[in-house]
Amino acid sequence: MALSGVKNDRGELRILENLDELRTDLADYIVELSEAAVKERGVFAIALSGGSLIGLMGKLCEAPYNKTVDWAKWYIFWADERVVAKNHSDSNYKLAKDGILSKVPIVPSHVHSINDSVSAEEAADEYMFVIRQLVKTRMVSVSDISDCPKFDLILLGMGPDGHIASLFPNHAVLDETEEWVTFITDSPKPPPERITFTLPVINSASNVAIVVTGESKAEAVHLAIDNVEPNCPSLPARLVQPTKGKLVWFLDKPAASKLDDLQFSE
Ligand SMILES: O=C(O)[C@H](O)[C@@H](O)[C@H](O)[C@H](O)COP(=O)(O)O
């Protein structure tokens, strides 16, 4: 690992030498959290995003991970999903299914994807209902300071504009505090219709990881992590501040290249 440490109150930074190291470190991190959750609660509730994240999780389908993970205990959710058919190339479900879920022995009934045959609003409502049922049975834990679900791990990517899940800069969706899952119909990143976890749910998780690679995101990484003046309060990634949970950033060197006060070991 090139560098790791805690930065201000912005969580733990893991800056990896290259993508291969990042893939391995990310797989080790996920497996460690899965083992801890299964030991403590008997299950592991993990929420995925779309984008490059899924490819970066690919090591989980390889030895030794594919054989050692207790896949039967995994419950899969999406922190955000595009409202398209499940077999559409834009579907985050399809991305995860093709990239990971079809390659490991996950229990099909533990995979909680959205209803793709209704409107974005209905899909968000239904998804919240599904999560509510699983919170009741404690397949998903509950926050002890709010009534929010407490996912064992929420995995996020970040766009060059600082968006995470489908929470975009300067969008009213950032102010949603009542609902666990909401919807948008005007996403600046296509496709326009999406459902997304809200900030209160993301910030109630036991663990949140933001996985960012590439130089095009270096400025957003700087604005999301460093003490910048004027502050960028509406940069969604900056609003990820788990109340009691732990935030970890997985960055490659290009993504970390504009962070203040960092010296890379060569
Ligand atoms: O469905 C989506 O669009 C995502 O969940 C989104 O939040 C994604 O994680 C970021 O846009 C980063 O995507 P990249 O890693 O591909 O840039």
The ligand as a Gaussian input file, in Angstrom:
#p B3LYP/6-31G(d) Opt

LIG

0 1
 O      -25.512000       4.136000     -10.765000
 C      -24.643000       4.960000     -10.707000
 O      -24.443000       5.782000     -11.613000
 C      -23.764000       4.950000      -9.533000
 O      -24.145000       4.257000      -8.456000
 C      -22.954000       6.179000      -9.288000
 O      -23.114000       6.800000      -8.045000
 C      -21.521000       5.757000      -9.483000
 O      -21.061000       5.006000      -8.398000
 C      -20.647000       6.966000      -9.703000
 O      -21.176000       7.690000     -10.785000
 C      -19.230000       6.597000     -10.040000
 O      -19.231000       5.840000     -11.215000
 P      -17.840000       5.479000     -11.892000
 O      -17.042000       4.796000     -10.853000
 O      -18.187000       4.569000     -13.040000
 O      -17.245000       6.769000     -12.341000

